[in-house]
Amino acid sequence: MRRKSGLRRSLLLDPSRRRISPKSRFRNRFLNFFTKFSGLKNVKKIFRLSVIGSFILIGMTGFLIFAIFSPYYELKTISVIRNNEIIPAEVIQNIFSKFIGENMFFLQKEEIKNLLKEKFPEINNIQIKDKWPNKIELKIEFSTAKYNILNKESANFATITDNGIIISETSKTGLPTINILQYAKPFQIHKRLISKNWLDKINLAKNLLLDEVKLPIKEINLLMKAREAHFIMPGGGAIWVDLEQSIPQQIRKLILAEGKIKLYSKRFDHIDLRIPKQIFWKWQ
């Protein structure tokens, strides 16, 4: 009898031989159903997101069609802001009247910039700002006047920028003057008269003569065909430099020959620095 009861007890304790109660079966079925229902919820969630995405896509398409075909985004106004009044705002607005009525989304801004720079090469910088829905703002930076120009043959004045662009047909008080010789053409505003390279060399030669050689300068003559500059002293003597050659090398020749040509003790008619490795002079 004791053996049988021990066997029964061991069977009850054996987990592999336990019976599954009705309550456990019901719990397992509920978990399986919940798992299936959770998958259904994910499907509903995905469907809901796709519907929202479709509405967004339809809305964006509708807005795009409206933006392209509606006159609401057609350019109506061009405002101009300048750092100086060399060019009247009305002139610039008239040039770009052909862009009025174009769609703001397809406006060719690079074309606007290129057209401006072609018409007015004295422009340094252009910024274009969109003022939605139908306006743009042009912010233009012009070069300022750097030199007065006097054509010795026609007695006409003009002012030019540091890039050699004529921006005015009159002179301006306080600016240094460069006399132009060997130039029979009339001055044309918004056209380049002198290259920036020549202007830089003229300015460098003037500074070296003033600071290194200690010679005062009364006038500067630019001979266009000869491509040379003559720096006129108060006594009438002139120093000739070649604008196609190194300015420091030419001025150095003058410094080295100072004692021989008696630069500070005798009056001279001219000193010619144009020939490489040579110097010529003529006393008065």
Phi, psi and omega in degrees: 000321181293325180295321182293319180293324178295323178294318179297319181295321180292326177294322180291327181279345182284113184295334181287346183247012178288147176274147176272122183286156176303325180296319179294320179299318180297321180295320180294319178297321180296320179294319179297318179294321180295322179296316178297319180294324177296318176299323177296322178296321177297320178297317178297321180296315178298318179297318180297317179296320180294324178294316178298316178299322178296317178298318179297316180297317179296319179297317180295320178296318179297318179294321180296318178296318179296318182294326183282318189257350181275141176289355182299327182255021175277136182296127181240333186223138173237114178259149185234128174242127183234153176278344170207172187254037177302315179248123178300144180300326182296324179297315180294318179297322179294324179298323185261018178297334181293341179275347179298132181098349178283152179291133183298330182287338184244017181292129182274092184290324178295325177295321178297314180297315181295321179295320178296313182292330177290321180284322185229085182294349178282000178286131177269320186208146178227131173237135180242123179247134175280131174243085186296145013260351190213035184215146171233154180239125177261121175251112190243131176250113179266150171291146179269162179294137183243323182223148164273145179238132176236117176279111184295334183277326181250351182063028178265141178258158172199168172238144181232161177274179177290351174262004177082016180270131177284123181242353178204147179263020175228163178274164181232132182297137175095353180264147174293151183249137173245123178275132181258128176237161180060041180218105185266351183281153174286152177290140178239120181295145182069019176243151179281128178258317183232140178289152177298326179299315178296316180297319178297320180289322177298316180294320179295315180297319179299316181293321179293321178293324180284314189272319185269317183267343179063041178252128177287148182240127180265316182218160173234122177251132177248117178265106190295312183288321181284344180059046180219160179240139177245124179259115188266127178276165179302329180278358178104345178292152183231147174245124184260131175232150179265122182282355178263359181239173181294125179289314180303322180294322180292318180291327179297322176301320180295318180295318181292329182265009186304315181292324183288319182271359179053055187303321187260355184248341180238149177276133182240153177279312176200158172233122185260114180254009190284331185278125181303135176062015178221159177218135179236145179213162177220121178280156176286000000 
